[in-house]
C-alpha cells in the first residue's frame, strides 16, 4: 500500500480549472492585482489554497493564465478591409468595450508596473499572441494596398488599443464601438497612408 503522502496528487483540470480561473478574474476585477491573494481566490472558488498551488506555483502564473483563458485567441478577422478587421477585432465580448475585460486590464496595468515576473509572463503569454494577430491584420492590409510601404507597422499595430485604453483609464471615457470607430477613422486609417 502506498502511503497517503506518496500518492500522486490529483491535478486540477477541466471545468474545475476553469471555475478557479473565473474566480481569479472575479477577485482581480474586484480587488486589483496587489490585493489579490491565493487565499481570496481559493475562497471565491470554494477550493483549498493547496489545490491552487498544486496547479499554479505563483500568483503571477495563476493571474496570467486566468487572463489568457478569459480572452481566447479568436481567429484573426478577415473582412476584406482594414477598417472592418479592426472593428471586428476590437469590438464585442472581450474587446475594448467589455466592462469586465476593462476592469481586468486596469488591474493588469498596475501589476505590470509593480511585478516584473508578472509583466514578463503577461507580455509573453497574453500580449505576444495578440500583437502578432494585430500585426497580421496590418500586413494583410498592406498586401491589399491599404497601407503605405513606409508605415512602421510595429508602431501602428498596437496604437488602436493604446489610444482607446488611454481614453478609458486616464480620461474617463467609455470604450464604446463608436469610440473605437472614431479612433480608427480619425487616427489609424489616416496614419496608414503616406502624407
C-alpha positions in Angstrom: 0.0 0.0 0.0 1.3 3.5 -0.9 1.4 5.9 2.0 -1.0 8.8 1.6 1.8 11.4 1.4 3.4 9.5 -1.5 0.2 9.0 -3.5 0.1 11.2 -6.6 -1.9 14.4 -6.1 -4.9 15.0 -8.3 -4.5 17.7 -11.0 -6.9 20.5 -11.3 -8.4 20.1 -14.8 -11.4 20.8 -17.0 -14.4 22.5 -15.6 -12.9 22.8 -12.1 -9.8 24.5 -13.5 -12.0 27.0 -15.4 -14.0 27.7 -12.3 -10.8 28.6 -10.4 -9.6 30.8 -13.3 -13.0 32.6 -13.4 -12.8 33.1 -9.6 -9.3 34.6 -10.1 -10.7 37.1 -12.7 -13.6 38.0 -10.3 -11.1 38.7 -7.4 -8.8 40.5 -9.8 -11.5 42.8 -11.1 -12.8 43.5 -7.6 -9.6 44.0 -5.7 -6.8 44.6 -8.2 -3.6 42.6 -8.6 -1.8 43.9 -5.4 -4.6 42.8 -3.1 -5.4 39.5 -4.9 -4.2 36.6 -2.8 -4.3 32.9 -3.3 -6.5 32.7 -0.1 -9.0 35.1 -1.7 -9.1 33.1 -4.9 -9.5 29.9 -3.0 -12.4 31.3 -1.1 -14.1 32.7 -4.2 -13.6 29.3 -6.0 -14.6 27.3 -2.9 -11.3 25.4 -3.1 -8.3 25.0 -0.8 -5.2 27.0 -1.3 -3.3 23.7 -1.6 -5.4 22.9 -4.6 -4.3 26.2 -6.3 -0.7 25.6 -5.5 -0.8 22.1 -7.0 -1.6 23.6 -10.3 -0.1 27.2 -10.2 3.2 27.8 -8.4 2.7 31.5 -8.1 0.2 34.4 -8.2 1.6 35.8 -11.5 1.3 32.4 -13.1 -2.3 32.0 -12.0 -3.4 35.5 -13.0 -1.8 35.3 -16.4 -3.4 32.0 -17.1 -6.8 33.4 -15.9 -6.5 36.5 -18.1 -5.5 34.3 -21.1 -8.4 31.9 -20.5 -10.8 34.9 -20.4 -9.8 36.2 -23.8 -9.4 33.2 -26.0 -7.5 33.6 -29.2 -10.3 34.0 -31.7 -9.5 33.7 -35.4 -7.9 36.8 -36.8 -10.7 38.6 -38.6 -10.5 38.9 -42.4 -13.4 41.1 -43.6 -11.6 42.3 -46.7 -10.8 45.8 -45.3 -8.5 47.1 -42.6 -11.4 49.1 -41.0 -13.6 46.0 -40.9 -10.9 43.8 -39.5 -10.1 46.4 -36.7 -13.7 46.8 -35.8 -14.2 43.0 -35.7 -11.1 42.5 -33.6 -11.7 45.3 -31.0 -15.4 45.4 -30.5 -17.7 42.9 -28.9 -17.3 40.5 -26.0 -13.8 40.5 -24.6 -12.9 43.5 -26.8 -12.1 47.0 -25.7 -15.7 47.7 -24.7 -16.2 44.7 -22.4 -16.6 46.1 -18.9 -15.1 43.0 -17.1 -12.2 43.0 -19.6 -11.6 46.7 -18.9 -11.6 46.1 -15.1 -9.2 43.2 -15.5 -7.0 45.3 -17.8 -6.8 48.1 -15.2 -5.6 45.6 -12.6 -3.1 44.2 -15.1 -1.6 47.6 -15.9 -1.0 48.2 -12.2 0.5 44.8 -11.8 2.9 45.2 -14.7 4.3 48.3 -13.2 5.0 46.6 -9.8 5.8 43.0 -10.6 8.5 42.2 -13.1 7.8 38.5 -13.1 4.1 39.1 -13.9 5.0 41.7 -16.5 7.3 39.4 -18.4 4.9 36.5 -18.2 1.9 38.7 -19.3 3.9 40.1 -22.2 4.9 36.7 -23.4 1.7 34.7 -22.9 -1.0 37.3 -23.4 0.3 40.3 -25.3 2.6 38.4 -27.6 -0.1 36.5 -29.5 -2.4 39.5 -29.7 0.3 41.7 -31.1 1.1 39.0 -33.6 -2.6 38.9 -34.7 -2.8 42.6 -34.9 0.4 42.8 -36.9 -1.1 40.1 -39.3 -4.2 42.3 -39.8 -1.9 45.3 -40.8 0.3 43.1 -43.0 -2.7 41.8 -44.9 -4.0 45.4 -45.3 -0.5 46.4 -46.7 -0.8 43.5 -49.1 -4.1 44.9 -50.3 -2.5 48.3 -50.8 -4.3 50.0 -47.9 -1.1 50.9 -46.1 2.0 52.6 -47.5 5.2 50.7 -47.6 7.0 53.2 -45.4 4.5 53.0 -42.5 6.0 51.4 -39.4 3.6 48.6 -38.5 5.4 47.9 -35.2 4.4 51.4 -34.1 0.9 51.4 -35.8 -0.4 47.9 -34.8 -0.7 48.5 -31.1 -1.9 52.1 -31.5 -5.7 51.5 -31.5 -5.9 49.7 -28.1 -3.3 52.1 -26.7 -5.4 55.2 -27.6 -8.7 53.7 -26.5 -7.3 52.4 -23.2 -5.7 55.8 -22.6 -9.0 57.5 -23.1 -10.7 55.0 -20.8 -8.2 54.8 -17.9 -7.0 58.4 -17.9 -9.8 60.5 -19.4 -12.7 58.5 -18.1 -14.3 57.8 -21.5 -16.3 54.6 -22.1 -14.9 52.2 -24.6 -17.9 52.1 -27.0 -17.9 50.7 -30.5 -18.4 54.4 -31.6 -15.2 55.5 -29.8 -13.3 52.6 -31.4 -14.6 53.6 -34.8 -13.7 57.2 -34.3 -10.1 56.3 -33.4 -9.9 54.0 -36.4 -11.4 56.6 -38.8 -9.6 59.7 -37.5 -6.2 58.4 -36.4 -5.4 54.8 -37.6 -6.6 54.9 -41.2 -5.1 58.4 -41.9 -1.8 57.1 -40.4 -1.8 54.2 -42.9 -1.3 56.3 -45.9 1.7 58.4 -46.7 1.0 62.2 -46.4 
